[in-house]
Amino acid sequence: MDATLNWQGRLSFTGSANSGFTVNLGTDPSVGGDNDGLRPLELILIGLGGCTAMDVISILQKKRQEVTNFTVSAHADQSSDYPKVFTHITVNYQIEGHQVDPAAVERAIELSVTKYCPAQAMLISACQIEHTFTIIDSENPGVIYHGIYNAMLTS
């Protein structure tokens, strides 16, 4: 895999990789940027979320779970000192569907964490990653299941 960053001036860049798609990178004006793109660490967090999201939804589809809406959100705590690395990440999966099996969701998360997601495999050497999930029954919105994938990954 290759990536190229082309400087656009000040602290602005356009990044591209093998897929051919581009993304704008920028930073806050308080540090000399123009607030015109994603921050590099935001891209790392988005990459983690996207990697595990693709794994989990693919596995749930193979398990014939009736998912109608799926969102993955990630929150990272950072150290206050430079280089301000991630110190803890929480990944939350919100699944909406009809009679989605919590065991199927937990297994899909487990497979993503332990086998398929290279972003998680790389980041666990840097910080703790915790996984939580919420299942909402789309035909009975009052039915909600909250779970935690128990194998918190640590470096």
C-alpha positions in Angstrom: 0.0 0.0 0.0 1.2 3.5 -0.9 0.1 6.9 0.1 1.0 10.3 -1.2 0.5 13.7 0.4 0.7 16.8 -1.8 1.2 20.1 0.0 -1.4 22.7 -0.8 0.2 25.6 1.1 0.5 26.5 4.8 -0.5 23.3 6.7 -2.9 21.9 4.1 -2.4 18.7 2.2 -4.3 16.4 -0.2 -3.7 12.8 0.5 -4.3 9.9 -1.8 -3.6 6.1 -1.8 -3.8 3.1 -4.1 -7.6 3.4 -4.4 -7.2 6.7 -6.1 -9.5 8.6 -3.8 -8.4 11.8 -2.1 -8.9 13.4 1.2 -8.1 16.9 2.4 -5.9 17.2 5.5 -5.6 20.4 7.5 -5.4 21.8 11.0 -6.6 24.5 13.3 -5.8 28.1 12.6 -4.3 28.4 16.1 -1.4 26.3 15.0 -1.0 27.8 11.5 -3.7 25.9 9.5 -6.7 26.9 7.6 -9.2 24.5 9.1 -9.7 23.0 5.6 -9.5 19.2 6.2 -9.5 16.3 8.5 -6.7 16.1 11.1 -4.3 13.2 10.7 -5.3 11.6 14.0 -9.0 11.9 13.0 -8.2 9.8 10.0 -6.6 7.1 12.2 -9.8 7.0 14.3 -12.0 7.0 11.2 -9.8 4.2 9.8 -10.3 2.1 12.9 -14.0 2.7 12.9 -14.3 1.9 9.2 -12.2 -1.2 9.4 -14.2 -2.8 12.2 -17.5 -1.6 10.8 -16.9 -3.4 7.5 -16.0 -6.6 9.4 -18.9 -6.5 11.7 -21.7 -5.7 9.2 -20.2 -8.3 6.8 -20.3 -11.0 9.5 -23.8 -10.1 10.6 -25.0 -10.3 7.0 -23.4 -13.8 6.7 -25.1 -14.8 9.9 -28.4 -13.6 8.3 -29.1 -11.0 10.9 -31.8 -8.5 9.8 -29.9 -5.3 10.3 -31.7 -2.2 9.1 -29.4 0.5 10.4 -25.8 0.3 11.6 -23.5 3.0 13.0 -20.1 2.7 14.5 -18.7 5.5 16.6 -15.3 5.8 18.2 -14.0 8.1 20.9 -10.3 8.5 21.7 -8.8 10.0 24.8 -5.4 11.6 24.1 -2.5 12.4 26.4 -2.2 16.0 27.3 1.5 16.1 26.5 3.1 15.9 23.1 2.9 13.9 20.9 -0.7 13.6 22.3 -1.1 10.0 21.4 -4.3 8.0 22.0 -4.4 6.6 25.5 -7.8 4.9 25.3 -10.3 4.2 22.6 -14.0 3.2 23.0 -15.7 1.8 19.9 -19.5 1.6 20.0 -21.6 -0.4 17.6 -25.2 0.6 17.3 -27.3 -2.0 15.5 -30.9 -1.6 14.6 -32.9 -4.4 13.1 -35.5 -7.2 13.6 -34.6 -9.7 16.3 -30.9 -9.2 16.0 -29.2 -11.8 18.2 -26.8 -10.3 20.8 -24.6 -13.4 20.6 -24.2 -12.9 16.9 -23.2 -9.3 17.4 -20.7 -10.1 20.1 -19.2 -12.9 17.9 -19.0 -10.5 15.0 -17.1 -7.9 17.2 -14.9 -10.7 18.6 -13.9 -11.8 15.0 -13.2 -8.2 14.0 -11.1 -7.6 17.1 -9.2 -10.9 17.1 -8.9 -11.9 13.5 -9.9 -9.5 10.7 -9.3 -5.8 11.6 -5.7 -4.8 11.0 -6.3 -1.3 12.3 -7.2 -2.7 15.7 -4.3 -5.1 15.6 -1.9 -2.2 15.1 -3.5 0.2 17.6 -3.7 -2.2 20.5 0.1 -1.9 20.9 -0.5 1.8 21.5 -3.5 2.0 23.8 -6.5 0.2 25.3 -9.5 -0.4 23.0 -12.9 -1.1 24.6 -15.9 -2.3 22.6 -19.6 -1.7 23.5 -22.7 -2.3 21.5 -26.4 -1.4 21.5 -29.1 -3.3 19.7 -32.5 -1.7 19.0 -35.4 -3.8 17.8 -36.8 -1.8 14.8 -40.2 -3.4 15.2 -40.4 -2.8 18.9 -38.3 0.4 19.6 -38.8 -0.1 23.4 -36.6 -3.2 23.2 -33.0 -2.3 23.6 -30.0 -4.5 24.5 -26.7 -3.0 25.7 -23.5 -5.1 25.7 -19.8 -4.9 26.2 -17.4 -7.1 24.3 -15.5 -8.4 27.3 -12.0 -8.9 26.0 -10.8 -5.4 26.4 -7.6 -5.2 24.3 -4.6 -3.7 25.9 -1.1 -3.1 24.7 
